[in-house]
Amino acid sequence: MSGRRMIVLVAAVLLFAPAIAAGPSSGSSENDFAATVGSVSGDSMMTVVEGLEAFGSREFHLDSSRQAADYIYDNLVETGLQVDLQEFIVDGANVSNIVAVKQGSDPAAGCYLFGAHYDSENKYVDNLSEAENMTAPGADDDASGVAAVIELARLLSDHTLKNTVKFVAFGAEEYGYDDSGGSKGSEHFVAEEKEAGVAYDGTAILDMVGYRAGTQNRAVAVTNDIGDMMAVATIQAVTRYDIDLELTNTVQSRITYSDHSSFWSAGYPSMLVIEELSDAYVPVNPYYHTSSDVASTLSEDQMVAVTQALLGGVLQLAAADSSTGVSMLVAITLASAVCAVVIVTFVIHIKRRKERR
């Protein structure tokens, strides 16, 4: 093969790789997916946010936090999925994770997970007495994430999926990440999953997805691996379904301030989905961890857009009837491998030509 032909082949592979990765853009399943993505309800999510805010504080030691867990349990039961409470103790308090499961059709396929924490805190609280008397409405942190998880469960419950998908509301996330005692909700959940031998192809933790600093919906998918399948599919869904969202992937393993870090520590793939971050990688929302983190400060459009992207991504990855079931990552990896082979062959070809001279 001549050098010119090799260059043309490389160019062709690079040109058509995105099309291969994107897969077919038509077909009944694709139309169904688009309809499902378009049916995300901002009203439903805001109702959940306001319902959780109404508890005043969901500090995990308080009875109001356990009442909030019951509220989430009831909302997930309404989706028709199997729902269980996973109970444990943190710092002497009874805490629960609420776990809903959408069983997949292929027992050998890995699982996907959407999670968010339902407890809240006020940064000005120093003791339990103050926690009982100072509100921590936690509308953005993290009722917004819980509302999105419930909405995802509702909309995926009627789809046939080849992968099992789990929807989890974690307790005691705000307890921290030190060794001062007890076990947070995500740590407890992950330990149980590892012991049971559960395999995950992807997990997404939604922590603060409702605040919009300007007029543009913005969110970040934080991963510790550039090849996170769920992050790639979610970002791809923004274009595929024309979602009004600017979603970027930040590969930053030192961002560990949410439940995704429990999955990372266990070797599971995970991404933190969070609203716009500052240059210091902290949320731009000035109200979180205060009494002013209320529903009226949130953007319903932002919550809808983030949920649509996550929904579109998981449908491409997990739906049994997907006409675009070939993984984007597989296609990109294949294209890259072909390019590498061609380039190496080209280098050898040039070297041999020089040796003949």
Number of C-alpha atoms within 10 A of each C-alpha: 8 9 13 9 11 17 14 11 16 18 13 12 17 16 12 11 18 14 14 19 20 21 16 14 12 10 11 11 18 21 12 13 20 19 12 17 25 16 12 21 18 19 11 13 24 24 13 22 26 19 18 31 24 17 17 20 26 30 27 26 19 17 16 19 25 21 14 21 24 15 14 24 20 12 18 26 16 13 19 15 20 13 21 16 16 17 14 18 15 18 15 10 15 17 26 25 25 24 21 25 19 23 18 20 15 12 11 11 15 17 21 23 21 26 26 32 28 33 31 31 26 23 12 13 17 9 8 12 9 12 22 18 11 17 24 29 31 34 35 29 30 29 33 31 31 32 32 33 27 28 25 21 27 19 16 20 17 12 18 18 22 21 24 22 25 21 25 31 30 26 32 31 24 21 20 12 17 8 7 9 11 17 22 25 29 25 22 20 20 19 15 13 14 14 8 9 9 12 15 20 18 22 25 26 27 31 26 27 33 35 32 21 16 7 8 12 24 23 25 21 26 27 26 19 16 13 13 21 22 26 31 18 24 27 21 21 24 21 13 17 18 13 19 18 20 16 24 17 20 18 16 14 12 11 16 16 15 18 28 27 25 22 23 17 12 13 11 19 24 30 30 28 26 23 28 25 14 10 8 7 13 13 17 16 21 11 17 24 23 20 19 17 24 21 23 12 16 21 20 20 18 23 28 27 27 29 26 29 26 26 27 25 25 25 27 27 24 25 22 18 16 21 16 21 16 16 19 23 17 13 18 18 15 16 20 16 12 16 20 13 12 17 16 12 15 19 13 12 16 13 11 11 10 9 8 6 5
